[in-house]
Amino acid sequence: MKLITAIIKPFKADDVREALSELGVSGMTLTEVKGFGRQKGHTELYRGAEYVIDFLPKVKLEIAVSDELSDQVVEAICKAANSGQIGDGKIFVSNLEQTIRIRTGETDNDAL
């Protein structure tokens, strides 16, 4: 099993969710986060004062999938989240040792 973590632009979250639904992904966790990378932030003007925004709003998606589905999920996220602009995000793929559904006690792929 794999845990796929994707940091993407907030306005791309619905596109990614739709793409993953088409693959049969039944669940994910979405968290609103802030961060920066090569994009570095930007300056804004507010009431005549200029100020720097260092941390930009992003969305963090966490999806647990079987090994067989992981490459397709990564590809779907890449296609759906790509705007061609700096700051499109990153995807991290980690091994997932164990999964347990609390309600039923199912484990591993059955719990997904």
C-alpha positions, 0 to 999 in steps of 0.5 A: 500500500502507498500513501500519496501526499499531494500539495497543490493549488487550492483551485485545482482540488475539485479537478483532482477529486474528479480525476481520482473518482474516475479511477475508483478512489473512494476517499481522501483527506484534504487539508488547507495549508500554507507554504512556499517553495520556489514560488517564494511568495509575492507582494500585495498592496493593502490600504496603500501599504505594500507587504510581502506574503511569504506563505501561500495558500495550498491544499494538501491531499492524502490518499491511501491506495493499493500498490497497483493503483498508485502509479495511476493515481500519481498520473491523474493528480499530475494531469489534473493539478498541472496549470503550467505555472510555477507553484503547481505543487509536489507529490510525495509517495510513501510506503504504508505499512498497515491500515485499519478500519476502526469500525469493522477491524478490517485491515490493509487493502480491505480497509481502503 
